[in-house]
Amino acid sequence: MYTQFKKWYPYIGPFDPCPPIRCKWYNTPPQLYMTFQPPGLPQFSPYEALRTGTLWPALYGPYTPNLTVGGPA
């Protein structure tokens, strides 16, 4: 099973002026993992689709701001 949350270990130079963030987290959208859109996907109601930003629950990915602190929940 895939995960939408990835982590990245950036290069930390010896002369960086700021304290480094050793592990950075980022979120990838779920449509990257669907090779095609199968027919008959369930759909959100119009209100839910406007609130979530997509018509299909399979393509909904929650956005978690500031993933550099603590990683995904």
DRENDO-935819 format. One record per atom (N, C-alpha, C, O): residue number from 1; x, y, z. Coordinates in nm, 4 decimals, always signed. Example, Ala and Ser with C-alpha at 12.3 -4.5 7.8 and 13.67 -1.06 7.14 Angstrom:
<atoms>
ATOM   seq          X          Y          Z
ATOM     1    +1.3190    -0.5690    +0.7800
ATOM     1    +1.2300    -0.4500    +0.7800
ATOM     1    +1.3200    -0.3300    +0.7800
ATOM     1    +1.4236    -0.3319    +0.8465
ATOM     2    +1.2850    -0.2250    +0.7080
ATOM     2    +1.3670    -0.1060    +0.7140
ATOM     2    +1.2900    +0.0030    +0.7870
ATOM     2    +1.3409    +0.1138    +0.8039
</atoms>
This chain:
<atoms>
ATOM   seq          X          Y          Z
ATOM     1    +0.0847    -0.1182    +0.0000
ATOM     1    +0.0000    +0.0000    +0.0000
ATOM     1    +0.0891    +0.1242    +0.0000
ATOM     1    +0.1903    +0.1291    +0.0698
ATOM     2    +0.0513    +0.2216    -0.0768
ATOM     2    +0.1288    +0.3443    -0.0854
ATOM     2    +0.0932    +0.4363    +0.0307
ATOM     2    -0.0071    +0.4163    +0.0991
ATOM     3    +0.1733    +0.5331    +0.0507
ATOM     3    +0.1426    +0.6384    +0.1461
ATOM     3    +0.1573    +0.7728    +0.0747
ATOM     3    +0.2472    +0.7906    -0.0074
ATOM     4    +0.0704    +0.8652    +0.1059
ATOM     4    +0.0757    +0.9971    +0.0432
ATOM     4    +0.1855    +1.0831    +0.1040
ATOM     4    +0.2236    +1.1846    +0.0457
ATOM     5    +0.2363    +1.0445    +0.2187
ATOM     5    +0.3369    +1.1242    +0.2876
ATOM     5    +0.4746    +1.0645    +0.2637
ATOM     5    +0.4975    +0.9460    +0.2879
ATOM     6    +0.5642    +1.1467    +0.2166
ATOM     6    +0.7017    +1.1043    +0.1896
ATOM     6    +0.7955    +1.1874    +0.2764
ATOM     6    +0.7617    +1.2978    +0.3192
ATOM     7    +0.9132    +1.1324    +0.3014
ATOM     7    +1.0122    +1.2110    +0.3735
ATOM     7    +1.1392    +1.2214    +0.2915
ATOM     7    +1.1710    +1.1343    +0.2105
ATOM     8    +1.2098    +1.3284    +0.3142
ATOM     8    +1.3274    +1.3620    +0.2367
ATOM     8    +1.4338    +1.4121    +0.3329
ATOM     8    +1.4061    +1.4946    +0.4200
ATOM     9    +1.5549    +1.3621    +0.3169
ATOM     9    +1.6678    +1.4035    +0.3992
ATOM     9    +1.7580    +1.4946    +0.3152
ATOM     9    +1.8381    +1.4455    +0.2357
ATOM    10    +1.7458    +1.6256    +0.3321
ATOM    10    +1.8238    +1.7170    +0.2483
ATOM    10    +1.9714    +1.7186    +0.2890
ATOM    10    +2.0086    +1.6801    +0.3999
ATOM    11    +2.0518    +1.7640    +0.1963
ATOM    11    +2.1942    +1.7814    +0.2243
ATOM    11    +2.2111    +1.8961    +0.3229
ATOM    11    +2.1500    +2.0019    +0.3079
ATOM    12    +2.2936    +1.8744    +0.4228
ATOM    12    +2.3222    +1.9775    +0.5225
ATOM    12    +2.4683    +2.0167    +0.5056
ATOM    12    +2.5589    +1.9387    +0.5350
ATOM    13    +2.4893    +2.1366    +0.4585
ATOM    13    +2.6250    +2.1845    +0.4337
ATOM    13    +2.6952    +2.2282    +0.5613
ATOM    13    +2.6291    +2.2642    +0.6587
ATOM    14    +2.8264    +2.2256    +0.5625
ATOM    14    +2.8998    +2.2651    +0.6830
ATOM    14    +2.8928    +2.4153    +0.7118
ATOM    14    +2.9211    +2.4576    +0.8238
ATOM    15    +2.8558    +2.4956    +0.6131
ATOM    15    +2.8531    +2.6407    +0.6325
ATOM    15    +2.7115    +2.6970    +0.6278
ATOM    15    +2.6944    +2.8168    +0.6047
ATOM    16    +2.6098    +2.6143    +0.6489
ATOM    16    +2.4721    +2.6636    +0.6522
ATOM    16    +2.4543    +2.7568    +0.7719
ATOM    16    +2.4924    +2.7208    +0.8833
ATOM    17    +2.3976    +2.8751    +0.7516
ATOM    17    +2.3869    +2.9715    +0.8615
ATOM    17    +2.2740    +2.9399    +0.9603
ATOM    17    +2.2766    +2.9882    +1.0735
ATOM    18    +2.1763    +2.8606    +0.9198
ATOM    18    +2.0619    +2.8321    +1.0060
ATOM    18    +2.0692    +2.6883    +1.0563
ATOM    18    +2.1331    +2.6039    +0.9935
ATOM    19    +2.0041    +2.6598    +1.1691
ATOM    19    +1.9998    +2.5212    +1.2137
ATOM    19    +1.9245    +2.4359    +1.1107
ATOM    19    +1.8206    +2.4783    +1.0600
ATOM    20    +1.9747    +2.3187    +1.0799
ATOM    20    +1.9140    +2.2392    +0.9727
ATOM    20    +1.7858    +2.1692    +1.0157
ATOM    20    +1.7662    +2.1371    +1.1329
ATOM    21    +1.7000    +2.1469    +0.9180
ATOM    21    +1.5856    +2.0577    +0.9351
ATOM    21    +1.6302    +1.9259    +0.8737
ATOM    21    +1.6415    +1.9148    +0.7517
ATOM    22    +1.6553    +1.8276    +0.9564
ATOM    22    +1.7185    +1.7046    +0.9094
ATOM    22    +1.6258    +1.6177    +0.8257
ATOM    22    +1.6712    +1.5506    +0.7330
ATOM    23    +1.4981    +1.6179    +0.8568
ATOM    23    +1.4022    +1.5367    +0.7815
ATOM    23    +1.2852    +1.6259    +0.7424
ATOM    23    +1.2225    +1.6872    +0.8288
ATOM    24    +1.2556    +1.6336    +0.6136
ATOM    24    +1.1429    +1.7135    +0.5652
ATOM    24    +1.0355    +1.6193    +0.5122
ATOM    24    +1.0657    +1.5218    +0.4434
ATOM    25    +0.9117    +1.6488    +0.5443
ATOM    25    +0.7974    +1.5699    +0.4982
ATOM    25    +0.7243    +1.6472    +0.3902
ATOM    25    +0.7174    +1.7700    +0.3949
ATOM    26    +0.6701    +1.5761    +0.2936
ATOM    26    +0.5860    +1.6393    +0.1930
ATOM    26    +0.4737    +1.5438    +0.1554
ATOM    26    +0.4825    +1.4228    +0.1761
ATOM    27    +0.3695    +1.6009    +0.1004
ATOM    27    +0.2479    +1.5280    +0.0675
ATOM    27    +0.2372    +1.5157    -0.0839
ATOM    27    +0.2541    +1.6141    -0.1559
ATOM    28    +0.2092    +1.3948    -0.1324
ATOM    28    +0.1890    +1.3741    -0.2757
ATOM    28    +0.0401    +1.3530    -0.3017
ATOM    28    -0.0278    +1.2902    -0.2204
ATOM    29    -0.0116    +1.4037    -0.4125
ATOM    29    -0.1545    +1.3889    -0.4404
ATOM    29    -0.1893    +1.2450    -0.4781
ATOM    29    -0.1078    +1.1755    -0.5386
ATOM    30    -0.3102    +1.1998    -0.4427
ATOM    30    -0.3477    +1.0606    -0.4688
ATOM    30    -0.3592    +1.0256    -0.6162
ATOM    30    -0.3482    +0.9079    -0.6507
ATOM    31    -0.3810    +1.1226    -0.7053
ATOM    31    -0.3950    +1.0884    -0.8469
ATOM    31    -0.2639    +1.0382    -0.9066
ATOM    31    -0.2649    +0.9805    -1.0153
ATOM    32    -0.1521    +1.0585    -0.8391
ATOM    32    -0.0253    +1.0044    -0.8883
ATOM    32    -0.0235    +0.8522    -0.8855
ATOM    32    +0.0520    +0.7897    -0.9601
ATOM    33    -0.1053    +0.7923    -0.8007
ATOM    33    -0.1033    +0.6481    -0.7814
ATOM    33    -0.2158    +0.5759    -0.8544
ATOM    33    -0.2260    +0.4535    -0.8460
ATOM    34    -0.3002    +0.6496    -0.9258
ATOM    34    -0.4051    +0.5877    -1.0074
ATOM    34    -0.3608    +0.5930    -1.1530
ATOM    34    -0.3419    +0.7013    -1.2084
ATOM    35    -0.3442    +0.4770    -1.2151
ATOM    35    -0.2994    +0.4754    -1.3543
ATOM    35    -0.4124    +0.5110    -1.4501
ATOM    35    -0.3869    +0.5630    -1.5587
ATOM    36    -0.5363    +0.4840    -1.4119
ATOM    36    -0.6527    +0.5224    -1.4919
ATOM    36    -0.7693    +0.5420    -1.3969
ATOM    36    -0.7663    +0.4965    -1.2826
ATOM    37    -0.8711    +0.6098    -1.4450
ATOM    37    -0.9901    +0.6324    -1.3629
ATOM    37    -1.0917    +0.5239    -1.3943
ATOM    37    -1.1497    +0.5238    -1.5029
ATOM    38    -1.1145    +0.4315    -1.3016
ATOM    38    -1.2089    +0.3243    -1.3287
ATOM    38    -1.3520    +0.3773    -1.3364
ATOM    38    -1.3850    +0.4758    -1.2704
ATOM    39    -1.4360    +0.3135    -1.4153
ATOM    39    -1.5756    +0.3575    -1.4230
ATOM    39    -1.6501    +0.3252    -1.2938
ATOM    39    -1.6187    +0.2282    -1.2248
ATOM    40    -1.7474    +0.4068    -1.2631
ATOM    40    -1.8336    +0.3809    -1.1477
ATOM    40    -1.7720    +0.4172    -1.0139
ATOM    40    -1.8099    +0.3596    -0.9118
ATOM    41    -1.6785    +0.5107    -1.0112
ATOM    41    -1.6234    +0.5535    -0.8823
ATOM    41    -1.7324    +0.6221    -0.8010
ATOM    41    -1.8137    +0.6956    -0.8570
ATOM    42    -1.7356    +0.5993    -0.6696
ATOM    42    -1.8329    +0.6725    -0.5878
ATOM    42    -1.8020    +0.8219    -0.5904
ATOM    42    -1.6871    +0.8628    -0.6072
ATOM    43    -1.9065    +0.9021    -0.5735
ATOM    43    -1.8911    +1.0471    -0.5811
ATOM    43    -1.9403    +1.1127    -0.4531
ATOM    43    -2.0309    +1.0633    -0.3859
ATOM    44    -1.8778    +1.2258    -0.4214
ATOM    44    -1.9266    +1.3083    -0.3120
ATOM    44    -2.0563    +1.3759    -0.3548
ATOM    44    -2.0847    +1.3881    -0.4740
ATOM    45    -2.1344    +1.4197    -0.2569
ATOM    45    -2.2487    +1.5053    -0.2871
ATOM    45    -2.1941    +1.6394    -0.3368
ATOM    45    -2.0774    +1.6702    -0.3129
ATOM    46    -2.2760    +1.7195    -0.4053
ATOM    46    -2.2243    +1.8482    -0.4547
ATOM    46    -2.1648    +1.9363    -0.3446
ATOM    46    -2.0622    +2.0011    -0.3655
ATOM    47    -2.2286    +1.9386    -0.2282
ATOM    47    -2.1752    +2.0195    -0.1181
ATOM    47    -2.0394    +1.9666    -0.0722
ATOM    47    -1.9448    +2.0435    -0.0553
ATOM    48    -2.0301    +1.8351    -0.0519
ATOM    48    -1.9032    +1.7754    -0.0091
ATOM    48    -1.7951    +1.7936    -0.1150
ATOM    48    -1.6787    +1.8152    -0.0814
ATOM    49    -1.8323    +1.7852    -0.2423
ATOM    49    -1.7342    +1.8028    -0.3496
ATOM    49    -1.6773    +1.9445    -0.3481
ATOM    49    -1.5574    +1.9629    -0.3694
ATOM    50    -1.7608    +2.0440    -0.3233
ATOM    50    -1.7112    +2.1811    -0.3150
ATOM    50    -1.6246    +2.2015    -0.1910
ATOM    50    -1.5274    +2.2769    -0.1940
ATOM    51    -1.6603    +2.1344    -0.0830
ATOM    51    -1.5842    +2.1496    +0.0410
ATOM    51    -1.4477    +2.0813    +0.0329
ATOM    51    -1.3485    +2.1351    +0.0821
ATOM    52    -1.4421    +1.9623    -0.0294
ATOM    52    -1.3165    +1.8877    -0.0357
ATOM    52    -1.2325    +1.9223    -0.1572
ATOM    52    -1.1117    +1.8987    -0.1568
ATOM    53    -1.2935    +1.9777    -0.2615
ATOM    53    -1.2181    +2.0169    -0.3795
ATOM    53    -1.2080    +1.9099    -0.4862
ATOM    53    -1.1352    +1.9274    -0.5839
ATOM    54    -1.2789    +1.8000    -0.4700
ATOM    54    -1.2802    +1.6942    -0.5712
ATOM    54    -1.4149    +1.6240    -0.5686
ATOM    54    -1.4841    +1.6238    -0.4668
ATOM    55    -1.4510    +1.5653    -0.6797
ATOM    55    -1.5790    +1.4957    -0.6881
ATOM    55    -1.5696    +1.3529    -0.6356
ATOM    55    -1.6690    +1.2977    -0.5883
ATOM    56    -1.4519    +1.2929    -0.6434
ATOM    56    -1.4369    +1.1518    -0.6092
ATOM    56    -1.3594    +1.1340    -0.4789
ATOM    56    -1.2513    +1.1909    -0.4639
ATOM    57    -1.4124    +1.0563    -0.3844
ATOM    57    -1.3401    +1.0320    -0.2589
ATOM    57    -1.2049    +0.9636    -0.2794
ATOM    57    -1.1139    +0.9826    -0.1988
ATOM    58    -1.1904    +0.8846    -0.3855
ATOM    58    -1.0625    +0.8176    -0.4103
ATOM    58    -0.9521    +0.9171    -0.4443
ATOM    58    -0.8341    +0.8858    -0.4280
ATOM    59    -0.9881    +1.0360    -0.4912
ATOM    59    -0.8888    +1.1370    -0.5271
ATOM    59    -0.8735    +1.2456    -0.4214
ATOM    59    -0.8058    +1.3458    -0.4444
ATOM    60    -0.9357    +1.2262    -0.3069
ATOM    60    -0.9243    +1.3252    -0.1998
ATOM    60    -0.8011    +1.2945    -0.1156
ATOM    60    -0.7818    +1.1814    -0.0712
ATOM    61    -0.7197    +1.3940    -0.0945
ATOM    61    -0.6034    +1.3812    -0.0072
ATOM    61    -0.6051    +1.4934    +0.0942
ATOM    61    -0.6030    +1.6103    +0.0555
ATOM    62    -0.6088    +1.4624    +0.2220
ATOM    62    -0.6110    +1.5692    +0.3214
ATOM    62    -0.4791    +1.6447    +0.3222
ATOM    62    -0.3721    +1.5849    +0.3106
ATOM    63    -0.4874    +1.7737    +0.3358
ATOM    63    -0.3675    +1.8574    +0.3416
ATOM    63    -0.3360    +1.8862    +0.4870
ATOM    63    -0.4201    +1.9371    +0.5611
ATOM    64    -0.2161    +1.8540    +0.5268
ATOM    64    -0.1718    +1.8813    +0.6624
ATOM    64    -0.0624    +1.9873    +0.6558
ATOM    64    +0.0477    +1.9580    +0.6094
ATOM    65    -0.0894    +2.1085    +0.7005
ATOM    65    +0.0143    +2.2113    +0.6918
ATOM    65    +0.1301    +2.1835    +0.7872
ATOM    65    +0.1127    +2.1222    +0.8925
ATOM    66    +0.2478    +2.2295    +0.7481
ATOM    66    +0.3702    +2.2221    +0.8274
ATOM    66    +0.4053    +2.0786    +0.8652
ATOM    66    +0.4039    +2.0423    +0.9828
ATOM    67    +0.4363    +1.9987    +0.7659
ATOM    67    +0.4741    +1.8604    +0.7919
ATOM    67    +0.6175    +1.8465    +0.8412
ATOM    67    +0.6598    +1.7355    +0.8733
ATOM    68    +0.6927    +1.9541    +0.8483
ATOM    68    +0.8304    +1.9433    +0.8962
ATOM    68    +0.8363    +1.9238    +1.0465
ATOM    68    +0.9391    +1.8807    +1.0987
ATOM    69    +0.7285    +1.9543    +1.1172
ATOM    69    +0.7266    +1.9398    +1.2619
ATOM    69    +0.6516    +1.8128    +1.2968
ATOM    69    +0.5285    +1.8117    +1.2937
ATOM    70    +0.7214    +1.7071    +1.3294
ATOM    70    +0.6591    +1.5857    +1.3794
ATOM    70    +0.6175    +1.4842    +1.2761
ATOM    70    +0.5872    +1.3709    +1.3136
ATOM    71    +0.6139    +1.5165    +1.1507
ATOM    71    +0.5747    +1.4199    +1.0494
ATOM    71    +0.4246    +1.4021    +1.0430
ATOM    71    +0.3504    +1.4757    +1.1081
ATOM    72    +0.3783    +1.3039    +0.9642
ATOM    72    +0.2343    +1.2847    +0.9490
ATOM    72    +0.1721    +1.2297    +1.0763
ATOM    72    +0.2360    +1.1582    +1.1535
ATOM    73    +0.0466    +1.2648    +1.0958
ATOM    73    -0.0245    +1.2208    +1.2162
ATOM    73    -0.0656    +1.0766    +1.2072
ATOM    73    -0.1265    +1.0239    +1.3003
</atoms>
